[in-house]
Amino acid sequence: MKTSAVRTLLQQCRDLDVLSKRIEDLSPREQQVFDLLATGLVYRNIAVKLNISEETVRSYVKQICKKLDVSNRIEAIANYWQASKLAAISLRSNQLEKD
């Protein structure tokens, strides 16, 4: 593997670690909102699903963005999917090492 590819992979692993720690800092309710947001639901549908107001959903999303150190929900969702992708790669890598 080329040195630049290794460096990139190591940086992605560090980024995943930082993001994972930030996600762990979310409250259970923030995690619920974040999961639903990441699946593509809009605020109104999240509010109905969780039996809360749309304004409460907005408040949770603001808190999520603050905790994840991102500017907006799109960036938060992108980080969510990036973390999921990197976690899957890491899991596959660990399985290959065991085999």
N, C-alpha and C positions, 0 to 999 in steps of 0.2 A: 504494500500500500504506500502511496506517495506521502511524503512528509506533510504537504499542504492538506491532504485529505484527512490525515490523522489529526492535525491541528484543528481542522473544522469540526471533526467528530467530537474531539475533547471539549471544544467550546460549546457545542450543542449540549453535551452532557452537563456541563456546568450551568448553562442556561436552564436546562430542565430541572436541575437541583434547586436553583433559586426560585423558579416558578412553582415547583412542587411545594416548597416551604411556604410561599405566599398563599397558595391555594389552601394549604392546611390551616392557615390563619383565618379562613372564612368561617363564619358561624354556620351551623347546620342549615338555617333558613337561607342564608346567602348562597350556600352551595346548591340548595334546591333551585333557587332563582337562576343561578349561573348555569346549571345543567339544562334547565328548560330554555334559557336564552340561547345556549350553544346548539340546541336542536332546531333552532329557527323560529321558535314561538315569539310572537310580538307581545308587548307589555300587556295588552288587554287579555290575551289568551292565558298568559302566565297568571295574571290577577284572578281570572275565573278559576283556573285549575287549583290555585293555592287558597282560594277564598279570601283574598285580600284586595285592597283598592289598587287601581292602576298607579296612583301617586306613591303608594307604598312600594310597588315594584320599582318605580323610578328611583326612589330613595335607596333601595337595596343595590340597584345597578351602580349608582354613584359611589356607594360604599365599596362595592366590589372593585370598581375601577381604581379607587384610591388605594385599596389594599394591594392590588396587583401592580400598582404604579404605571397605569396606562391612561391615555387621554380620553378614550371613548369605548363604547361597548363593542365596536367592530374590532378594535385592537385586542380587547379582552378575549373575544371569541377566537380570534386568530391565535392568540397565545394558548388558549384551551386546546385547540386542535393540534397545535404544534407540540404541546406537552403530551397529548395522547399519542401522536405519531412517534415521538422520540421514546416514549415509554414502551410502545410496541416493539420498536427496534431494539431497545435495551433488553426486553424480555426475550426476544428471539436470540439475541447474542448470548445471553446467559444460558439459554437452553442448548445452544450449539456447543458452548464450552463444556457443559455437563455430558454431552454425548460423546 
